[in-house]
Structure formats: C-alpha cells, structure tokens
Amino acid sequence: MRYLTVVLAALVVLAGAGPASAQKPELAEVDAWLVRDAQMSSQFAVADQLGYFKEQGIKVNPRWYIAGTDLPSMWGAGNIHLGTATATMVVPIAASGQAIYNIAPQSDIAGTQQIVLGKRGQELVRSPKDLEKLKIGMPKGASVTMAIESMARDTGVDFSKIQFVNLAPPDGVTALAKGDIDAMAGWAPWVFNAVKNGGKVYFTGNRSFIPGKEGQVDWLLVHAGVVASGKMLKENPNTLKAILRALEKATNTINTDRETAVKIVARETKTEEGLTRDIMALNIYSMEMTPKIAKGMGEFVDFLYSLKRIPSKVAPESLFYTKLLKEVDPKLVKWDATTEVK
C-alpha cells in the first residue's frame, strides 16, 4: 500500500512537471528595443526594475532608442526581434515585406495627441464649424490629422476648409504664443507647453472638451504594443509568454501604484518626473486586445497609403498574433487574430 502511495505521488509530481517545463523560456536572455518614452515602454521599464522578468526566469536587456520612426530601418537589418511600436511603425515594416506582429497592446496613447486653441482661436471658436476659419499649425502628415478628420465628420465641419500651416511641434508652440496661428495640433510634451503659454485643449484623440460635446471619443485609435518578429514567434513562444506575464504584472503596478511607476519610468526614460506624471496620466495602460485596436491599425493602413508612405495596403488583421496573449490570460483577448506566422 505504501509502495502504491509513493508511486502515485511520483506520478502526480511528474504530471505537474510536464506543463511547467513546457512553459520554460527557450532563451535565458533577450534584447528588447524600446522607444525611450512613457507612452511606448512604461511596462518594460517597470517590469525590468521591479524584477518581474527575473521572476519569469528571463533577463530582458532594454535597448533604448529615441525616435520610433527609426524602427523600420532598424528592423530591416534583421537583428531586432522584440520591441515596442505603434501602427505608424508596424505598417511600413509589414508593407515592405518583413514579418512583424503585434502580440499584445500596452497603452492607448491618443490622449497625448491634442488640438490646442491659442488666445485668438479661443475668441473665434464658438462651435466646431468655426475651425474652418482658423490657421492650425501641424506637421504635415502627422497622425493627429486623423483625429481632426474624425472630429470633422462627427461635427459637420468641412475639413477641406481648414487652413493648415506645416510646423514642427516646437515651432507650433512659438507660433501659437505669437499669434501667427490660431491653433496647433501636436503631441506631448509640446502641447503641454502650448497650454502653459495660455492655450486651451479643444479635443484629443480620445476625449472632447468641445462645449456640449464633452466626453470620451474615438477620433484617433492609436495604441502602443509589444511587437515580435516571425522568427521570434516560431522559435521562442515560451520566452514571449514569460515576457507577457511580466508585462501584465507591470501593467497592474502602473494602474495601482502610479507614483512608484512614475519614478521608475522617469528615471529609465531620462524624463523629468512631473512631465512623466502628466504624460502617463493621459495614457490608458491596458493589455486588453480589443476590436478598437484592430480598427485603428486598419485606419493607419489607409492613412499611410493615402500619403504614399507605403507602396500597397496590407491586411490589418495580418499584423496581429493573439495566440500567446490568450494562453497567458484569456480574459485579455476580446478580439482574436488567427494569423499564420511567416
């Protein structure tokens, strides 16, 4: 009887060891290419500094770089297999024929994409239709254009009548303060500076402050996410799942202990704490994959194609791979992509 008990106990241990060993990361160490800002890479910074990756049995080396627009050329070299990106980075890479997949969202960053009225603009604008009379400073082809187009459709504004002045965000802040333009469209931190100089936020990508139309909107669906190469997905799925588990824990920390997260993110991104706090307050940190995220990817495909920044359109659903996230936490997957990995 005792012998049978020992055998049964051994079988239980072996049965438990199977799934656990199957989940062991294939790699002990991996590089993650991260844009050095609070919108794109907060979860990676928190997970790294609080030991969440280590808890999952993996060492993640943050490879910080400055501008997300550099990723397509860097990815083309074939040495990057894990990172953070938005649709503006993912779509050009995929359109050039390279394999890249969004495996999990991290944050809705539309709140930092803003339209700010200057002093003259505040005097002139009594309803959205008054935007047709304004000069708006904005970088030509910036994604915030999509927010203005969506607002125009929803409020009956003739987008073609708005006069745009091609200005980089720092120049837009100066021009707005001098009264050379009536409003500016841009993103953090430049829009914060515009507000400090007397500007007023009229709407953002996901929130309207328009009198009578206040509240949440979907005028720009832009999300930062975790991206992986086809090679990484095929060869190291357990490694990626370990990373996603750590990032899920980091997301919870950001949402429940914001001050700890702010200090870490500010230090790791080399940004002043107050500014980091302000930026993070506008981001919605969530790893929940939703239909909105897929819709946003499709809108960026259309937008970038209209600007001739990609040679041909790609199917937006082909840029997602949700299987690993579903295995890590099924509750997070509200929209599924059954993509075949290249």
C-alpha positions as CSV (number, residue, x, y, z in Angstrom):
1,M,0.0,0.0,0.0
2,R,2.8,2.3,0.9
3,Y,4.6,1.5,-2.4
4,L,1.4,2.4,-4.3
5,T,1.2,5.7,-2.4
6,V,4.8,6.6,-3.3
7,V,4.2,5.7,-7.0
8,L,1.0,7.8,-7.1
9,A,2.8,10.7,-5.5
10,A,5.6,10.4,-8.0
11,L,3.1,10.4,-10.9
12,V,1.5,13.5,-9.6
13,V,4.8,15.3,-9.4
14,L,5.7,14.2,-12.9
15,A,2.3,15.2,-14.3
16,G,2.8,18.7,-12.7
17,A,6.3,18.9,-14.1
18,G,5.2,18.4,-17.7
19,P,3.3,21.7,-18.2
20,A,5.7,23.7,-16.1
21,S,8.7,22.5,-18.1
22,A,6.9,23.1,-21.3
23,Q,6.5,26.7,-20.3
24,K,10.2,27.3,-19.6
25,P,11.6,30.1,-21.7
26,E,13.7,28.9,-24.6
27,L,16.0,31.9,-24.1
28,A,17.6,32.9,-20.8
29,E,18.3,36.4,-22.1
30,V,16.8,38.6,-24.8
31,D,17.1,42.2,-26.1
32,A,14.1,44.5,-26.3
33,W,14.2,47.6,-28.5
34,L,12.3,50.3,-26.7
35,V,11.4,53.8,-27.6
36,R,12.6,56.0,-24.7
37,D,9.2,57.4,-23.6
38,A,6.4,56.8,-21.2
39,Q,3.9,56.1,-23.9
40,M,5.7,53.3,-25.6
41,S,7.7,51.5,-23.0
42,S,6.5,52.1,-19.4
43,Q,5.6,48.4,-18.7
44,F,9.0,47.2,-19.8
45,A,10.8,49.8,-17.6
46,V,8.6,48.8,-14.6
47,A,8.9,45.0,-15.2
48,D,12.7,45.3,-15.5
49,Q,13.3,47.5,-12.5
50,L,10.9,45.6,-10.2
51,G,12.3,42.2,-11.1
52,Y,9.2,40.9,-12.9
53,F,11.1,39.5,-15.8
54,K,13.5,37.8,-13.4
55,E,10.5,36.1,-11.7
56,Q,9.6,34.6,-15.0
57,G,13.1,33.2,-15.5
58,I,14.3,35.5,-18.1
59,K,16.7,38.5,-18.4
60,V,15.4,41.3,-20.7
61,N,18.0,43.8,-21.8
62,P,16.4,47.2,-22.6
63,R,17.9,48.7,-25.8
64,W,16.7,52.2,-25.6
65,Y,16.5,54.4,-28.7
66,I,15.0,57.9,-29.2
67,A,12.6,58.0,-32.2
68,G,10.1,55.4,-33.1
69,T,10.4,56.4,-36.8
70,D,13.8,54.8,-36.7
71,L,12.4,51.3,-36.2
72,P,11.5,50.4,-39.8
73,S,15.1,50.9,-41.0
74,M,16.5,49.2,-37.9
75,W,14.1,46.2,-38.2
76,G,15.2,45.8,-41.8
77,A,18.6,44.8,-40.7
78,G,17.2,41.6,-39.3
79,N,18.7,41.9,-35.8
80,I,15.6,43.1,-33.9
81,H,13.1,40.5,-32.8
82,L,11.3,42.2,-29.9
83,G,10.3,45.7,-29.1
84,T,7.5,48.3,-28.7
85,A,5.8,50.0,-31.6
86,T,2.6,51.8,-32.8
87,A,0.9,51.3,-36.1
88,T,2.9,54.1,-37.7
89,M,6.0,51.9,-37.2
90,V,4.4,48.4,-37.8
91,V,2.6,49.2,-41.0
92,P,5.6,50.4,-43.0
93,I,7.7,47.4,-41.9
94,A,5.0,44.9,-42.9
95,A,4.3,46.8,-46.2
96,S,8.0,46.3,-47.1
97,G,7.5,42.6,-46.8
98,Q,9.1,42.0,-43.4
99,A,7.4,39.8,-40.8
100,I,6.3,41.8,-37.7
101,Y,3.4,41.1,-35.3
102,N,1.7,43.0,-32.5
103,I,1.4,40.3,-29.8
104,A,-0.1,42.5,-27.1
105,P,-1.3,46.0,-26.6
106,Q,0.3,48.2,-23.9
107,S,-1.4,51.6,-23.9
108,D,-4.0,53.8,-25.6
109,I,-1.9,56.9,-26.3
110,A,-4.5,59.0,-28.1
111,G,-4.9,61.3,-25.2
112,T,-1.5,62.9,-25.8
113,Q,-2.4,63.8,-29.3
114,Q,-4.1,67.1,-28.9
115,I,-5.6,70.2,-30.7
116,V,-4.9,73.4,-28.7
117,L,-6.6,76.7,-29.3
118,G,-4.5,79.8,-28.9
119,K,-5.8,83.1,-27.5
120,R,-7.3,84.2,-30.8
121,G,-8.6,80.7,-31.5
122,Q,-10.4,80.7,-28.1
123,E,-12.1,84.0,-29.1
124,L,-13.1,82.9,-32.5
125,V,-14.3,79.3,-31.8
126,R,-17.9,79.1,-30.6
127,S,-18.7,75.8,-32.3
128,P,-16.6,73.3,-34.2
129,K,-17.7,74.9,-37.5
130,D,-15.6,77.9,-36.6
131,L,-12.5,75.8,-37.1
132,E,-13.0,76.4,-40.8
133,K,-11.8,80.0,-40.2
134,L,-8.6,79.1,-38.4
135,K,-5.0,78.6,-39.2
136,I,-3.8,75.4,-37.5
137,G,-0.1,74.7,-37.1
138,M,0.8,71.0,-37.5
139,P,3.5,68.8,-39.1
140,K,2.3,67.7,-42.5
141,G,1.1,64.1,-42.5
142,A,1.1,63.7,-38.7
143,S,-1.2,61.1,-37.3
144,V,-3.1,63.7,-35.3
145,T,-4.6,64.7,-38.7
146,M,-6.8,61.6,-38.4
147,A,-8.2,62.9,-35.1
148,I,-9.1,66.2,-36.8
149,E,-10.7,64.4,-39.8
150,S,-12.8,62.2,-37.4
151,M,-13.9,65.2,-35.4
152,A,-14.9,67.0,-38.6
153,R,-17.1,64.0,-39.7
154,D,-18.8,63.8,-36.4
155,T,-19.5,67.6,-36.0
156,G,-20.2,68.6,-39.6
157,V,-17.0,70.6,-40.1
158,D,-15.7,70.8,-43.7
159,F,-12.2,69.5,-43.3
160,S,-11.1,70.9,-46.7
161,K,-11.8,74.5,-45.5
162,I,-9.4,74.3,-42.5
163,Q,-6.1,76.0,-43.3
164,F,-3.1,74.1,-42.1
165,V,0.4,75.5,-41.7
166,N,3.2,73.0,-41.8
167,L,5.1,73.4,-38.5
168,A,7.1,71.1,-36.3
169,P,5.7,71.0,-32.7
170,P,8.3,73.3,-31.1
171,D,7.7,75.9,-33.9
172,G,4.0,75.4,-33.5
173,V,4.3,76.4,-29.8
174,T,6.2,79.5,-30.6
175,A,3.8,80.5,-33.5
176,L,0.8,80.0,-31.3
177,A,2.2,82.2,-28.5
178,K,3.0,84.9,-31.0
179,G,-0.5,84.7,-32.6
180,D,0.9,83.7,-36.0
181,I,-1.5,80.7,-35.9
182,D,-4.9,80.3,-34.2
183,A,-4.4,76.7,-33.0
184,M,-1.8,73.9,-33.0
185,A,-2.1,70.1,-33.4
186,G,0.6,68.0,-31.9
187,W,1.5,65.7,-29.0
188,A,3.1,65.7,-25.6
189,P,5.2,67.4,-24.4
190,W,4.8,70.2,-26.9
191,V,1.1,70.6,-26.4
192,F,1.7,70.9,-22.6
193,N,4.0,73.9,-23.4
194,A,1.3,75.4,-25.6
195,V,-1.2,75.2,-22.7
196,K,1.3,76.8,-20.3
197,N,1.5,79.7,-22.7
198,G,-2.2,80.3,-22.5
199,G,-3.5,77.7,-24.9
200,K,-6.6,75.6,-24.2
201,V,-7.1,71.9,-25.2
202,Y,-10.1,71.7,-27.5
203,F,-10.0,68.0,-28.1
204,T,-7.6,65.0,-28.1
205,G,-7.6,61.7,-29.9
206,N,-9.9,60.1,-27.2
207,R,-11.5,63.0,-25.4
208,S,-13.6,66.0,-26.4
209,F,-13.6,69.3,-24.4
210,I,-15.9,70.9,-27.0
211,P,-18.7,72.6,-25.2
212,G,-21.8,70.5,-25.5
213,K,-19.9,67.5,-26.8
214,E,-17.6,66.8,-23.8
215,G,-16.6,63.2,-23.1
216,Q,-14.8,60.2,-24.5
217,V,-14.5,59.9,-28.3
218,D,-12.7,57.5,-30.7
219,W,-11.3,60.2,-33.0
220,L,-7.9,58.6,-33.1
221,L,-7.3,54.9,-32.4
222,V,-3.6,54.7,-31.7
223,H,-2.1,52.2,-29.4
224,A,1.5,51.2,-28.4
225,G,2.1,47.5,-28.3
226,V,4.6,44.7,-28.0
227,V,5.9,43.5,-31.3
228,A,7.8,40.4,-32.3
229,S,9.4,39.1,-35.5
230,G,8.2,35.9,-37.2
231,K,11.4,34.2,-36.2
232,M,10.9,35.1,-32.6
233,L,7.3,33.8,-32.6
234,K,8.3,30.5,-34.2
235,E,11.4,29.7,-32.2
236,N,10.7,31.2,-28.7
237,P,7.0,31.2,-27.9
238,N,7.6,30.4,-24.2
239,T,10.1,33.2,-23.9
240,L,7.5,35.6,-25.3
241,K,4.8,34.3,-22.9
242,A,7.1,34.8,-19.9
243,I,7.7,38.4,-21.1
244,L,3.9,39.0,-21.4
245,R,3.3,37.6,-17.9
246,A,5.8,40.0,-16.6
247,L,4.3,42.9,-18.6
248,E,0.8,42.1,-17.3
249,K,2.1,42.4,-13.7
250,A,3.8,45.6,-14.6
251,T,0.6,47.0,-16.1
252,N,-1.2,46.2,-12.8
253,T,1.5,48.1,-10.9
254,I,1.2,51.1,-13.2
255,N,-2.5,51.2,-12.6
256,T,-2.4,50.6,-8.8
257,D,0.8,52.2,-7.7
258,R,1.2,55.1,-10.1
259,E,3.8,57.0,-8.1
260,T,6.2,54.1,-7.9
261,A,5.8,53.6,-11.7
262,V,6.3,57.3,-12.4
263,K,9.6,57.4,-10.6
264,I,10.8,54.3,-12.4
265,V,9.7,55.4,-15.9
266,A,11.0,58.9,-15.4
267,R,14.4,57.5,-14.4
268,E,14.6,55.0,-17.2
269,T,13.4,57.3,-19.9
270,K,15.5,60.2,-18.6
271,T,12.5,62.5,-18.3
272,E,11.6,64.9,-15.5
273,E,9.2,63.3,-13.0
274,G,6.5,66.0,-13.3
275,L,6.4,65.7,-17.1
276,T,6.3,61.9,-16.9
277,R,3.4,62.0,-14.5
278,D,1.5,64.3,-16.8
279,I,2.1,62.1,-19.8
280,M,1.2,58.9,-18.0
281,A,-2.0,60.5,-16.7
282,L,-3.2,60.8,-20.3
283,N,-2.3,57.3,-21.3
284,I,-4.6,54.3,-20.7
285,Y,-2.5,51.4,-19.8
286,S,-4.1,48.1,-20.6
287,M,-3.1,44.8,-22.3
288,E,-6.6,44.0,-23.4
289,M,-6.8,43.3,-27.1
290,T,-10.0,44.8,-28.4
291,P,-11.7,45.3,-31.8
292,K,-10.8,49.1,-31.5
293,I,-7.1,48.2,-31.7
294,A,-7.6,46.2,-34.9
295,K,-9.8,49.0,-36.3
296,G,-7.1,51.6,-35.5
297,M,-4.5,49.5,-37.4
298,G,-6.7,49.5,-40.4
299,E,-7.2,53.2,-40.3
300,F,-3.4,53.7,-40.2
301,V,-3.0,51.4,-43.2
302,D,-5.5,53.6,-45.1
303,F,-3.9,56.9,-43.9
304,L,-0.3,55.9,-44.7
305,Y,-1.3,54.6,-48.1
306,S,-3.1,57.9,-48.8
307,L,0.1,59.7,-48.1
308,K,2.1,57.3,-50.3
309,R,4.2,56.2,-47.4
310,I,3.6,52.6,-48.2
311,P,3.6,51.0,-51.7
312,S,0.5,49.0,-51.1
313,K,-2.1,48.2,-48.4
314,V,-1.6,45.3,-46.0
315,A,-4.4,43.4,-44.3
316,P,-4.5,44.9,-40.8
317,E,-5.5,41.6,-39.2
318,S,-2.3,40.0,-40.5
319,L,-0.3,42.3,-38.3
320,F,-1.6,40.7,-35.1
321,Y,-0.9,37.4,-33.3
322,T,-3.0,36.9,-30.2
323,K,-2.4,33.2,-29.5
324,L,0.3,33.8,-26.9
325,L,-1.6,36.5,-25.0
326,K,-4.7,34.2,-25.0
327,E,-2.6,31.5,-23.4
328,V,-1.2,33.9,-20.8
329,D,-4.6,35.4,-19.9
330,P,-7.7,34.5,-22.0
331,K,-9.6,37.4,-20.4
332,L,-7.4,39.9,-22.1
333,V,-8.3,38.8,-25.6
334,K,-11.6,40.4,-26.7
335,W,-10.6,40.3,-30.4
336,D,-8.8,37.3,-31.8
337,A,-6.4,37.1,-34.8
338,T,-5.6,33.7,-36.3
339,T,-2.6,34.9,-38.2
340,E,-0.2,32.5,-40.0
341,V,3.3,33.4,-38.9
342,K,5.7,34.0,-41.8
